[in-house]
Amino acid sequence: MPIRQISLLSIASAALLAVGACSSTTTPPDTSMPPPIDCGASALANKAGGVVTGSTAQDVRIDGQPVRSTGTVRIYQSGQPVTQDYNPNRLNLEVSVARTLVRASCG
């Protein structure tokens, strides 16, 4: 009987050591967020009210200056329905009836 008690005690001790070793070597999960993607909207923050011409990423201009975007450009009039699909590289240009820039955003 004493041999059996020693075996069970050895097994229990080894199990406790293994559990203790696991808890001391775990690393916390990475909770950092990737940097936000800028589709070009931040460069247009001070361009509200500027006249928007063109209709594609290649020819769109605000007050005659070309617009730089990392992806596609969508121009829509305030209140006009648009698709709700999210594309972080797409530059959205909301314009007034007079084609002046109301807001620039990514998505």
Order of alpha helices (4+ residues) and beta strands (2+ residues): alpha-beta-beta-beta-beta-beta-beta
